[in-house]
Amino acid sequence: MKSGNLFLVMDSKTFKKLFEEHRDKISEAWIKLSDADLEMINGNLDLFLKTVSGVYKVPIEVILKELEAVQKNIDEGINTDYSPRLDPRE
């Protein structure tokens, strides 16, 4: 099982591919991001982290944790309705 390794492989190239192939899932997971935000991000991991951190007021580590969960669900073929779980206390 891949648990634990996802954080290590979420680099700029991996995120760009994830964004291009699953933009809808990212949009579902971070519903406060506008279409304009997503257009601006355009697969750029650093810009995504900065934008989400600003919108949700949570640390980057929390965003990466949520991003890992989205990637894991996609990898495992799990269809889910994403609800924002961005709570820095988790």
Backbone as a chain_set.jsonl record, in Angstrom:
{"seq": "MKSGNLFLVMDSKTFKKLFEEHRDKISEAWIKLSDADLEMINGNLDLFLKTVSGVYKVPIEVILKELEAVQKNIDEGINTDYSPRLDPRE", "coords": {"N": [[0.843, -1.179, 0.0], [0.411, 2.294, -0.608], [0.497, 4.226, 1.385], [1.755, 7.022, 3.163], [3.869, 7.481, 1.359], [2.879, 9.237, -0.481], [3.108, 11.977, 0.096], [5.777, 12.457, -0.4], [5.989, 12.212, -3.145], [4.505, 14.244, -4.219], [5.263, 16.468, -6.099], [6.08, 19.309, -8.173], [5.755, 18.469, -10.857], [4.152, 16.156, -10.606], [1.878, 17.279, -9.415], [1.037, 19.012, -11.448], [0.259, 17.21, -13.448], [-1.805, 15.861, -12.06], [-3.544, 18.029, -11.683], [-4.162, 18.733, -14.333], [-5.448, 16.407, -15.241], [-7.431, 15.918, -13.356], [-8.823, 18.197, -12.57], [-11.453, 18.791, -11.893], [-11.878, 17.246, -9.587], [-10.127, 18.447, -7.814], [-11.293, 20.944, -7.691], [-13.722, 20.23, -6.472], [-12.785, 19.386, -3.985], [-11.693, 21.687, -2.884], [-13.735, 23.85, -2.567], [-14.015, 26.582, -2.246], [-12.329, 27.786, -4.002], [-12.293, 29.81, -6.808], [-13.326, 29.797, -10.288], [-11.652, 31.529, -11.597], [-9.445, 31.5, -9.848], [-8.594, 28.846, -10.238], [-7.949, 28.924, -12.95], [-5.811, 30.71, -12.853], [-3.999, 29.288, -11.237], [-3.447, 26.967, -12.766], [-2.125, 24.405, -12.727], [0.201, 24.844, -11.278], [2.005, 24.024, -8.551], [3.15, 25.504, -6.362], [1.775, 27.932, -6.55], [-0.827, 26.993, -6.227], [-0.717, 26.042, -3.545], [-0.153, 28.445, -2.188], [-2.423, 29.966, -2.877], [-4.611, 28.401, -1.893], [-3.916, 28.313, 0.81], [-4.193, 31.01, 1.439], [-6.941, 31.437, 0.964], [-8.248, 29.549, 2.631], [-6.97, 29.901, 5.024], [-5.125, 28.15, 6.316], [-2.292, 26.095, 7.263], [0.31, 25.142, 4.949], [1.06, 22.471, 5.227], [-1.281, 21.194, 6.013], [-2.839, 21.508, 3.749], [-1.353, 20.002, 1.924], [-1.735, 17.488, 3.071], [-4.477, 17.108, 2.626], [-4.442, 17.186, -0.143], [-2.985, 14.888, -0.673], [-4.902, 13.015, 0.153], [-6.899, 13.376, -1.774], [-5.458, 12.59, -4.06], [-4.925, 9.928, -3.364], [-7.529, 8.822, -3.251], [-8.243, 9.069, -5.942], [-6.256, 7.444, -7.118], [-6.994, 4.987, -6.065], [-9.391, 4.621, -7.201], [-11.656, 5.579, -6.005], [-14.714, 7.085, -5.803], [-15.908, 10.014, -4.525], [-17.764, 12.453, -2.721], [-16.309, 15.402, -2.129], [-15.67, 17.093, 0.832], [-14.791, 20.05, 2.408], [-12.221, 19.608, 4.65], [-10.399, 21.033, 5.933], [-8.829, 21.586, 8.59], [-6.678, 22.846, 10.808], [-6.18, 21.649, 13.231], [-6.395, 18.954, 12.964]], "CA": [[0.0, 0.0, 0.0], [1.217, 3.469, -0.826], [0.342, 5.238, 2.417], [2.984, 7.619, 3.632], [4.745, 7.874, 0.272], [2.249, 10.219, -1.347], [3.658, 13.3, 0.383], [7.093, 12.553, -1.003], [5.92, 12.272, -4.591], [3.708, 15.376, -4.679], [6.129, 17.551, -6.538], [5.451, 20.181, -9.176], [5.388, 17.689, -12.048], [3.038, 15.289, -10.225], [0.698, 18.106, -9.221], [0.593, 19.516, -12.756], [-0.473, 16.106, -14.091], [-3.04, 15.699, -11.295], [-4.394, 19.183, -11.967], [-4.642, 18.657, -15.716], [-6.322, 15.246, -15.429], [-8.487, 15.828, -12.341], [-9.144, 19.544, -12.092], [-12.78, 18.754, -11.281], [-11.754, 16.708, -8.226], [-9.484, 19.493, -7.018], [-12.327, 21.954, -7.492], [-14.663, 19.693, -5.482], [-12.133, 19.304, -2.68], [-11.467, 23.05, -2.411], [-14.872, 24.511, -3.205], [-13.915, 28.04, -2.158], [-11.532, 28.297, -5.116], [-13.113, 30.247, -7.938], [-12.83, 29.419, -11.608], [-10.515, 32.422, -11.867], [-8.322, 30.962, -9.078], [-8.126, 27.63, -10.906], [-7.299, 29.35, -14.193], [-4.536, 31.317, -12.482], [-3.137, 28.217, -10.719], [-3.057, 26.284, -13.991], [-1.209, 23.289, -12.52], [1.397, 25.275, -10.562], [1.863, 23.596, -7.156], [3.434, 26.595, -5.43], [0.664, 28.886, -6.632], [-1.965, 26.312, -5.612], [-0.537, 26.052, -2.09], [-0.279, 29.83, -1.73], [-3.818, 30.395, -3.043], [-5.46, 27.671, -0.946], [-3.557, 28.775, 2.146], [-4.8, 32.33, 1.622], [-8.402, 31.333, 0.982], [-8.714, 28.755, 3.774], [-6.235, 30.312, 6.244], [-4.541, 26.968, 6.959], [-0.897, 25.877, 6.875], [0.581, 24.346, 3.748], [1.108, 21.05, 5.602], [-2.67, 20.712, 6.019], [-3.251, 21.451, 2.344], [-0.691, 18.839, 1.331], [-2.412, 16.303, 3.604], [-5.731, 16.98, 1.889], [-4.088, 16.879, -1.523], [-2.644, 13.461, -0.646], [-6.153, 12.253, 0.247], [-7.529, 13.442, -3.093], [-4.662, 11.741, -4.951], [-5.132, 8.528, -2.963], [-8.871, 8.424, -3.705], [-8.179, 8.918, -7.396], [-5.426, 6.263, -7.389], [-7.717, 3.784, -5.668], [-10.654, 4.577, -7.931], [-12.752, 5.891, -5.091], [-15.49, 8.275, -6.111], [-16.446, 10.56, -3.293], [-18.06, 13.869, -2.681], [-15.332, 16.001, -1.236], [-16.114, 18.19, 1.676], [-13.595, 20.651, 2.984], [-11.874, 19.126, 5.978], [-9.188, 21.759, 6.237], [-8.81, 21.99, 9.976], [-5.285, 22.694, 11.223], [-6.077, 20.861, 14.459], [-6.457, 17.513, 12.658]], "C": [[0.886, 1.24, 0.0], [1.192, 4.477, 0.318], [1.695, 5.734, 2.901], [3.893, 8.106, 2.513], [4.16, 8.982, -0.591], [2.821, 11.61, -1.139], [4.983, 13.491, -0.347], [7.031, 12.705, -2.513], [5.074, 13.436, -5.099], [4.648, 16.551, -4.946], [5.406, 18.344, -7.615], [4.959, 19.405, -10.388], [4.167, 16.81, -11.77], [1.76, 16.105, -10.063], [0.162, 18.612, -10.559], [-0.222, 18.448, -13.481], [-1.821, 15.889, -13.39], [-4.023, 16.818, -11.636], [-4.992, 19.087, -13.364], [-5.657, 17.533, -15.91], [-7.536, 15.242, -14.502], [-8.82, 17.19, -11.739], [-10.505, 19.563, -11.392], [-12.725, 18.236, -9.848], [-11.102, 17.732, -7.295], [-10.497, 20.589, -6.706], [-13.358, 21.502, -6.456], [-14.06, 19.705, -4.082], [-11.926, 20.685, -2.065], [-12.501, 23.953, -3.06], [-14.819, 26.041, -3.128], [-13.049, 28.631, -3.268], [-12.455, 28.638, -6.28], [-12.539, 29.699, -9.245], [-11.617, 30.266, -11.971], [-9.271, 31.953, -11.111], [-7.719, 29.756, -9.801], [-7.428, 27.953, -12.221], [-5.909, 29.908, -13.902], [-3.537, 30.245, -12.025], [-2.586, 27.381, -11.868], [-1.986, 25.203, -13.798], [0.066, 23.627, -11.78], [1.222, 24.969, -9.073], [2.092, 24.733, -6.175], [2.299, 27.611, -5.393], [-0.6, 28.292, -6.01], [-1.872, 26.396, -4.091], [-0.723, 27.456, -1.519], [-1.738, 30.29, -1.787], [-4.729, 29.716, -2.027], [-5.182, 28.123, 0.483], [-4.191, 30.134, 2.436], [-6.31, 32.281, 1.755], [-8.896, 30.657, 2.258], [-8.034, 29.108, 5.096], [-5.719, 29.102, 7.032], [-3.102, 26.798, 6.475], [-0.774, 24.971, 5.646], [0.588, 22.853, 4.06], [-0.282, 20.43, 5.578], [-3.172, 20.559, 4.583], [-2.632, 20.241, 1.666], [-1.329, 17.537, 1.809], [-3.72, 16.044, 2.86], [-5.481, 16.614, 0.431], [-3.707, 15.412, -1.662], [-3.907, 12.605, -0.628], [-6.884, 12.251, -1.091], [-6.798, 12.512, -4.052], [-4.884, 10.27, -4.639], [-6.49, 8.021, -3.433], [-8.897, 8.205, -5.204], [-7.409, 7.648, -7.748], [-6.166, 4.966, -7.103], [-9.08, 3.67, -6.345], [-11.862, 4.852, -7.069], [-13.422, 7.17, -5.548], [-16.112, 8.759, -4.826], [-16.845, 12.0, -3.509], [-17.094, 14.458, -1.677], [-15.999, 17.083, -0.417], [-14.876, 18.755, 2.333], [-13.38, 20.172, 4.416], [-10.631, 19.862, 6.467], [-9.261, 22.347, 7.641], [-7.393, 21.791, 10.487], [-5.106, 21.89, 12.51], [-6.092, 19.376, 14.208], [-5.078, 16.918, 12.584]], "O": [[1.986, 1.223, 0.551], [1.837, 5.519, 0.206], [2.649, 4.967, 3.031], [4.629, 9.073, 2.712], [4.889, 9.606, -1.362], [3.001, 12.351, -2.105], [5.267, 14.577, -0.852], [7.946, 13.277, -3.106], [4.938, 13.6, -6.311], [4.795, 17.471, -4.142], [4.246, 18.069, -7.925], [3.864, 19.66, -10.889], [3.256, 16.727, -12.595], [0.691, 15.691, -10.511], [-1.05, 18.632, -10.771], [-1.268, 18.745, -14.06], [-2.852, 15.751, -14.048], [-5.207, 16.562, -11.853], [-6.184, 19.329, -13.556], [-6.62, 17.689, -16.662], [-8.558, 14.633, -14.821], [-9.067, 17.306, -10.539], [-10.684, 20.277, -10.405], [-13.447, 18.733, -8.984], [-11.485, 17.86, -6.133], [-10.547, 21.098, -5.587], [-13.816, 22.311, -5.648], [-14.75, 20.0, -3.106], [-11.978, 20.83, -0.844], [-12.196, 24.718, -3.975], [-15.519, 26.718, -3.881], [-13.035, 29.847, -3.458], [-13.296, 27.832, -6.676], [-11.412, 29.206, -9.289], [-10.668, 29.774, -12.583], [-8.167, 31.996, -11.652], [-6.503, 29.653, -9.958], [-6.427, 27.325, -12.566], [-4.951, 29.614, -14.616], [-2.363, 30.295, -12.389], [-1.384, 27.121, -11.928], [-1.057, 25.092, -14.597], [0.944, 22.772, -11.661], [0.387, 25.582, -8.407], [1.305, 24.909, -5.245], [1.915, 28.089, -4.326], [-1.357, 28.998, -5.344], [-2.836, 26.776, -3.426], [-1.374, 27.633, -0.49], [-2.229, 30.927, -0.855], [-5.532, 30.38, -1.372], [-6.109, 28.295, 1.275], [-4.668, 30.379, 3.544], [-6.892, 33.002, 2.566], [-9.841, 31.126, 2.892], [-8.468, 28.667, 6.16], [-5.856, 29.039, 8.253], [-2.736, 27.294, 5.41], [-1.647, 24.151, 5.361], [0.16, 22.052, 3.23], [-0.447, 19.28, 5.172], [-3.852, 19.586, 4.256], [-3.306, 19.532, 0.919], [-1.45, 16.587, 1.036], [-4.031, 14.906, 2.509], [-6.222, 15.825, -0.156], [-4.06, 14.764, -2.647], [-3.978, 11.586, -1.314], [-7.431, 11.224, -1.495], [-7.428, 11.738, -4.773], [-5.016, 9.454, -5.551], [-6.59, 6.912, -3.956], [-9.512, 7.252, -5.683], [-7.856, 6.863, -8.584], [-5.992, 3.971, -7.806], [-9.831, 2.73, -6.087], [-12.967, 4.404, -7.373], [-12.779, 8.213, -5.666], [-16.77, 7.996, -4.119], [-16.313, 12.68, -4.387], [-17.067, 14.057, -0.513], [-16.79, 17.878, -0.924], [-14.003, 18.004, 2.768], [-14.25, 20.317, 5.274], [-9.899, 19.359, 7.32], [-9.707, 23.478, 7.833], [-6.944, 20.649, 10.59], [-3.988, 21.493, 12.838], [-5.833, 18.595, 15.123], [-4.935, 15.72, 12.337]]}, "num_chains": 1, "name": "protein.A"}
